[in-house]
Amino acid sequence: MKRTLMATKKGRGLLMVYVDVPAPLEDEFNRWYNEEHIPERLAIPGVLNAARYVAVRGGPQYLACYELEEPEAYFSAVWQQRLAHPTPWTQRMSPEKIGTRFVRNVYRLITPETVSAEIAQAEMAPALLVGRMEVPPALDAAFNTAYNTERLPLYRSIPGYIRARRFVAVRREPADEPQYMTVHECQRPAVADSPAWEAVRQAHTPVWSERLQPHIRFAQGSPGVYRRMFP
């Protein structure tokens, strides 16, 4: 009997592109993204999957999420060739061209340390809560330990919660973007407004609550709650 190989859909890299777009340009912008840009990027080696999201809370308004085998996929010759030689539609509609706020960050997975078979084969989530944050460098080690051991385990009991992955930026645009990002995957955006979520958010844990929380810096619009809009 032939064994069916499951496609890998998540790896150790992530590209997140956020943008606010003037309302008169939104229709064509969304057509460009869905019809040309996403298929073009999915054809690049090392790009495993992609989806677009729209903010229901926080911002920027639009988010394109690209799952990468490794973050180095973004720096490949093929990808850089695409950036250097955009199509005519891209020249007219790209986020850099029309965005009133534009963020493009490349990340490396730090939590979990390995990509399990379950995560590797998981589809793009219906909803995301994305936190972009950092602490002063002297608190980095305590921040990462407390996040992984004190905070993340609390979320797993929330109804409708799928998983969390944490990342560190290897490229930030603009340069003052926070270093760390947590992506909480959920079944629906309302999970992030549930009493169970609020109870976790308010939960007191010793290192996080007493030592770290006053020093956490969030990006503008973060944390943001996003609903998948394409595909």
WOKA-V358618 format. One line per field, one symbol per residue. ss: DSSP state (H for helix, E for strand, - for the rest). phi: phi as a letter, one per 40 degrees, with the letter a starting at -180 (. if undefined). burial: # if it has 16 or more other ideal C-beta (glycine too) atoms within 10 Angstrom, else .. A space follows every 10 residues. Layout:
# WOKA-V358618
ss: ???
phi: ???
burial: ???
This chain:
# WOKA-V358618
ss: ---------- --EEEEEEEE E-HHHHHHHH HHHHHHHHHH HH----EEEE EEEEEEE--- -EEEEEEE-- HHHHH-HHHH HHHH---HHH HHH-HHHHEE EEEEEEEEEE E-----HHHH ------EEEE EEEE--HHHH HHHHHHHHHH HHHHH----- EEEEEEEEEE EEE------E EEEEEE--HH HHH-HHHHHH HH---HHHHH HHHHH-EE-- ---EEEEEEE -
phi: .cccccccbb bbbabbbbab bddcbcdcdc cdcccbccdc ccccdgccaa abbbcbagid cbbbbbcbda ccdccccccc ccccbccdcc dcbcdccbcc abbbbbbbcb accbcccccd bcccccabbb bbaabddcbd ccccccccbc cddcccccdg cbabbbbbcb abbccccccb abbccbcacc dcbcdccccc ccccbdcccc bbdcbcbbcd gbcbbbbcba c
burial: .........# ########## #.......## .##...##.. #..#.##### ###.#..### #########. #.##.#..#. .#...#...# ..###..##. .######### ....#...## .#.####### #####...#. ..##.###.# ##..#..#.# ########## .#....#### ######..#. ##.#..#..# ....#.##.. .#...#..#. ########.. .
